[in-house]
Amino acid sequence: MVKFIEIERSQIKEDVNDMFALVIKQIEQASTALLSMDKGIASQVIVFEHKVNSFELKITKEIEDYIALYNPVAIDLRFMLSLLQMTMDLERIGDYARSMARFVKETEMKELNPELVEKTQLKKMIQQVLAMLKTMQVAFTEENAELAHTIFDKDDLIDHIRTLSTDILADYMVNQIPDTSAKICLQLQDVFRKLERTGDHITNMAEEFIFYLDAKVLKHQKKR
């Protein structure tokens, strides 16, 4: 019975890891589409978004069935609840990838203003978000609390870039700089907001998983 429970537990964790990989790919593709204004790549992101939703439904049911069948307590219950929360965070990040892709699909602009991209540090923000997401996946896979803690400093940079970008985009709107209409600037503000929210969700995942890992360490210490 114990062995079967472990198999079920491992399968759920593997499914969450697969969802991580898909969401990372979605953010990578959406970012590529955004920086190159490639509507073809943007379309792929939108098409694959349903797979992210399917993963969430599948994993949520697996966790609910696991809890109902095995009635886990203490550390095992905390593990399942952390996976449930992480799955919801990943689904939201997938939504943000789709929103970025929709911006690319719906705008008439053929390319982003290179100067604006540089000043707002859009590329740097994207790189930081992806670094956080990939770091979180490794921390999750290896159950590495120390690595998960590094997420928080990375999120501070994302918040800083978002604050700067808001002022820069507002300045572009006021001065009506060519190729940067007020509408485009407002849409880009929304892109920056979604990237910031992505960072927030990754931070949530780190906090949730560290909460589980700390309890796991405490449990082992009590056994000594």
Secondary structure, 3 states (H helix, E strand, C coil): CHHHHHHHHHHHHHHHHHHHHHHHHHHHHHHHHHHHCCHHHHHHHHHHHHHHHHHHHHHHHHHHHHHHHHCCCHHHHHHHHHHHHHHHHHHHHHHHHHHHHHHHHHCCCCCCCHHHHHHHCHHHHHHHHHHHHHHHHHHHHHCCHHHHHCHHHHHHHHHHHHHHHHHHHHHHHHHCCCCCCHHHHHHHHHHHHHHHHHHHHHHHHHHHHHHHHHHHHHHHHHHC
